[in-house]
Amino acid sequence: MSERQAFMAAIKRMWLNLGRPEASWDAVHDWDYYFRQGVRADDAHIAFQDAINCE
């Protein structure tokens, strides 16, 4: 699994754990933005919290 795939899988798990619809996990936020900024799977929770706070 690539670094990007691992990051996206971590984000998706957190999204689903909040009870959000699976179909919308990659449509609501620009997760690639966080990945391009250097966030990886180990710190995905930081990107996730930032995105949720912006909602």
DSSP file (Angstrom, degrees, kcal/mol; ACC not computed):
  #  RESIDUE AA STRUCTURE BP1 BP2  ACC     N-H-->O    O-->H-N    N-H-->O    O-->H-N    TCO  KAPPA ALPHA  PHI   PSI    X-CA   Y-CA   Z-CA
    1    1 A M              0   0    0      0, 0.0     2,-0.0     0, 0.0     0, 0.0   0.000 360.0 360.0 360.0 132.4    0.0    0.0    0.0
    2    2 A S     >  -     0   0    0      1,-0.1     4,-2.4     4,-0.0     5,-0.2  -0.241 360.0-105.9 -73.2 166.9    1.4    3.4   -0.9
    3    3 A E  H  > S+     0   0    0      1,-0.2     4,-2.3     2,-0.2    38,-0.3   0.897 122.5  50.3 -59.7 -40.7    1.7    6.3    1.5
    4    4 A R  H  > S+     0   0    0      2,-0.2     4,-2.9     1,-0.2     5,-0.2   0.921 110.0  49.3 -65.5 -44.0   -1.3    8.0   -0.1
    5    5 A Q  H  > S+     0   0    0      1,-0.2     4,-2.4     2,-0.2    -2,-0.2   0.903 111.5  49.4 -62.0 -41.0   -3.4    4.9    0.1
    6    6 A A  H  X S+     0   0    0     -4,-2.4     4,-2.0     2,-0.2    -1,-0.2   0.907 112.2  48.6 -64.6 -41.6   -2.6    4.4    3.7
    7    7 A F  H  X S+     0   0    0     -4,-2.3     4,-2.3     2,-0.2    -2,-0.2   0.943 112.9  46.7 -62.1 -48.8   -3.4    8.0    4.5
    8    8 A M  H  X S+     0   0    0     -4,-2.9     4,-2.7     1,-0.2    -2,-0.2   0.877 110.4  53.0 -63.6 -37.9   -6.7    7.8    2.6
    9    9 A A  H  X S+     0   0    0     -4,-2.4     4,-2.3    -5,-0.2    -1,-0.2   0.897 109.2  49.6 -64.1 -39.7   -7.6    4.5    4.3
   10   10 A A  H  X S+     0   0    0     -4,-2.0     4,-2.0     2,-0.2    -2,-0.2   0.919 112.1  47.7 -64.9 -43.5   -7.0    6.1    7.7
   11   11 A I  H  X S+     0   0    0     -4,-2.3     4,-2.5     1,-0.2    -2,-0.2   0.930 111.2  51.0 -62.0 -45.8   -9.2    9.1    6.8
   12   12 A K  H  X S+     0   0    0     -4,-2.7     4,-2.6     1,-0.2     5,-0.2   0.903 108.1  52.3 -61.3 -41.8  -11.9    6.8    5.6
   13   13 A R  H  X S+     0   0    0     -4,-2.3     4,-2.2     1,-0.2    -1,-0.2   0.925 111.5  46.4 -60.2 -44.0  -11.9    4.8    8.8
   14   14 A M  H  X S+     0   0    0     -4,-2.0     4,-1.0     2,-0.2    -2,-0.2   0.905 111.5  52.2 -64.9 -40.6  -12.3    7.9   10.9
   15   15 A W  H ><>S+     0   0    0     -4,-2.5     5,-1.6     1,-0.2     3,-0.7   0.935 112.7  44.1 -59.7 -48.3  -15.1    9.2    8.6
   16   16 A L  H ><5S+     0   0    0     -4,-2.6     3,-1.8     1,-0.2    -1,-0.2   0.853 106.0  61.3 -68.3 -34.3  -17.0    6.0    8.9
   17   17 A N  H 3<5S+     0   0    0     -4,-2.2    -1,-0.2     1,-0.3    -2,-0.2   0.747  99.1  57.5 -64.4 -22.8  -16.4    5.8   12.7
   18   18 A L  T <<5S-     0   0    0     -4,-1.0    -1,-0.3    -3,-0.7    -2,-0.2   0.513 121.4-111.0 -81.1  -5.2  -18.3    9.1   13.0
   19   19 A G  T < 5 +     0   0    0     -3,-1.8    -3,-0.2     1,-0.3    -2,-0.1   0.667  67.4 149.4  84.2  17.2  -21.2    7.5   11.3
   20   20 A R      < -     0   0    0     -5,-1.6    -1,-0.3     1,-0.1     2,-0.1  -0.505  57.1 -87.8 -82.4 154.3  -20.9    9.4    8.1
   21   21 A P    >   -     0   0    0      0, 0.0     3,-1.5     0, 0.0     4,-0.4  -0.364  27.4-136.7 -64.7 135.4  -22.0    7.9    4.8
   22   22 A E  G >  S+     0   0    0      1,-0.3     3,-1.3     2,-0.2     4,-0.3   0.860 101.4  62.6 -58.6 -36.9  -19.3    5.9    3.1
   23   23 A A  G 3  S+     0   0    0      1,-0.2    -1,-0.3     2,-0.1     3,-0.2   0.686 105.9  45.6 -65.4 -17.1  -20.2    7.5   -0.3
   24   24 A S  G X> S+     0   0    0     -3,-1.5     4,-1.3     1,-0.1     3,-1.2   0.424  78.5 100.9-107.7   2.7  -19.3   11.0    0.9
   25   25 A W  T <4 S+     0   0    0     -3,-1.3     4,-0.4    -4,-0.4    -1,-0.1   0.826  95.9  30.2 -61.1 -32.0  -16.0   10.4    2.7
   26   26 A D  T 34 S+     0   0    0     -4,-0.3    -1,-0.3    -3,-0.2     5,-0.1   0.299 114.2  62.8-109.1   9.9  -14.0   11.7   -0.3
   27   27 A A  T <4 S+     0   0    0     -3,-1.2    -2,-0.2     3,-0.1    -1,-0.1   0.648  97.0  53.2-104.3 -19.6  -16.5   14.2   -1.6
   28   28 A V  S  < S+     0   0    0     -4,-1.3     2,-0.3     1,-0.1    -2,-0.1   0.873 112.2  28.9 -87.7 -39.6  -16.8   16.6    1.3
   29   29 A H  S    S-     0   0    0     -4,-0.4     2,-1.4     4,-0.0     3,-0.2  -0.863  77.0-116.8-124.3 155.5  -13.1   17.6    2.0
   30   30 A D    >>  +     0   0    0     -2,-0.3     3,-1.0     1,-0.2     4,-0.9  -0.676  37.2 171.3 -89.9  82.6  -10.0   17.8   -0.1
   31   31 A W  H 3> S+     0   0    0     -2,-1.4     4,-1.9     1,-0.3    -1,-0.2   0.799  73.4  65.0 -65.7 -28.4   -8.0   15.1    1.6
   32   32 A D  H 3> S+     0   0    0      1,-0.2     4,-3.0     2,-0.2    -1,-0.3   0.839  93.1  62.8 -62.5 -31.8   -5.3   15.3   -1.1
   33   33 A Y  H <> S+     0   0    0     -3,-1.0     4,-1.4     1,-0.2    -1,-0.2   0.940 105.3  44.8 -56.5 -47.7   -4.6   18.9    0.1
   34   34 A Y  H  <>S+     0   0    0     -4,-0.9     5,-2.2     1,-0.2     4,-0.2   0.899 112.6  51.1 -65.0 -40.4   -3.5   17.5    3.4
   35   35 A F  H ><5S+     0   0    0     -4,-1.9     3,-1.6     1,-0.2    -2,-0.2   0.922 108.8  51.0 -63.1 -43.1   -1.5   14.7    1.8
   36   36 A R  H 3<5S+     0   0    0     -4,-3.0    -1,-0.2     1,-0.3    -2,-0.2   0.791 104.0  59.8 -64.2 -26.6    0.3   17.3   -0.4
   37   37 A Q  T 3<5S-     0   0    0     -4,-1.4    -1,-0.3    -5,-0.2    -2,-0.2   0.482 128.3 -97.8 -80.5  -2.1    1.0   19.3    2.7
   38   38 A G  T < 5S+     0   0    0     -3,-1.6     2,-0.3     1,-0.3    -3,-0.2   0.468  73.8 145.0 103.7   2.9    3.0   16.3    4.1
   39   39 A V      < -     0   0    0     -5,-2.2    -1,-0.3     5,-0.0     2,-0.2  -0.596  26.2-174.5 -75.3 132.2    0.4   14.7    6.4
   40   40 A R    >   -     0   0    0     -2,-0.3     3,-1.5   -33,-0.1     4,-0.3  -0.622  42.8 -81.4-119.9 179.9    0.7   10.9    6.3
   41   41 A A  G >  S+     0   0    0    -38,-0.3     3,-1.3     1,-0.3     4,-0.3   0.833 124.0  58.9 -54.7 -39.4   -1.2    8.0    7.8
   42   42 A D  G 3  S+     0   0    0      1,-0.3    -1,-0.3     2,-0.1     3,-0.2   0.802 117.5  32.5 -63.3 -27.7    0.4    8.3   11.3
   43   43 A D  G X> S+     0   0    0     -3,-1.5     3,-1.6     1,-0.1     4,-1.1   0.142  81.6 115.4-112.9  17.8   -0.9   11.9   11.5
   44   44 A A  H <>  +     0   0    0     -3,-1.3     4,-2.8     1,-0.3     5,-0.2   0.816  68.8  66.7 -58.4 -30.4   -4.1   11.6    9.6
   45   45 A H  H 3> S+     0   0    0     -4,-0.3     4,-2.4     1,-0.2    -1,-0.3   0.825  97.3  54.6 -61.4 -30.1   -6.0   12.3   12.8
   46   46 A I  H <> S+     0   0    0     -3,-1.6     4,-2.3     2,-0.2    -1,-0.2   0.944 111.2  42.9 -68.2 -48.0   -4.6   15.9   12.7
   47   47 A A  H  X S+     0   0    0     -4,-1.1     4,-2.5     2,-0.2    -2,-0.2   0.906 114.3  52.3 -62.5 -41.6   -5.8   16.5    9.1
   48   48 A F  H  X S+     0   0    0     -4,-2.8     4,-2.5     1,-0.2    -2,-0.2   0.934 110.4  46.2 -62.5 -46.8   -9.2   14.9    9.9
   49   49 A Q  H  X S+     0   0    0     -4,-2.4     4,-2.5     1,-0.2    -1,-0.2   0.900 111.6  52.4 -64.5 -40.2   -9.7   17.0   13.0
   50   50 A D  H  X S+     0   0    0     -4,-2.3     4,-1.2     2,-0.2    -1,-0.2   0.933 111.4  46.5 -59.7 -46.4   -8.8   20.2   11.1
   51   51 A A  H  X S+     0   0    0     -4,-2.5     4,-0.5     1,-0.2     3,-0.4   0.910 112.6  49.1 -64.0 -43.1  -11.2   19.3    8.3
   52   52 A I  H >< S+     0   0    0     -4,-2.5     3,-1.2     1,-0.2    -1,-0.2   0.894 107.9  54.7 -64.7 -39.6  -14.0   18.6   10.8
   53   53 A N  H 3< S+     0   0    0     -4,-2.5    -1,-0.2     1,-0.3    -2,-0.2   0.778 104.1  56.5 -63.6 -26.4  -13.4   21.8   12.6
   54   54 A C  H 3<        0   0    0     -4,-1.2    -1,-0.3    -3,-0.4    -2,-0.2   0.591 360.0 360.0 -81.8 -10.9  -13.8   23.7    9.3
   55   55 A E    <<        0   0    0     -3,-1.2    -1,-0.2    -4,-0.5    -2,-0.1   0.515 360.0 360.0 -68.7 360.0  -17.3   22.3    8.7
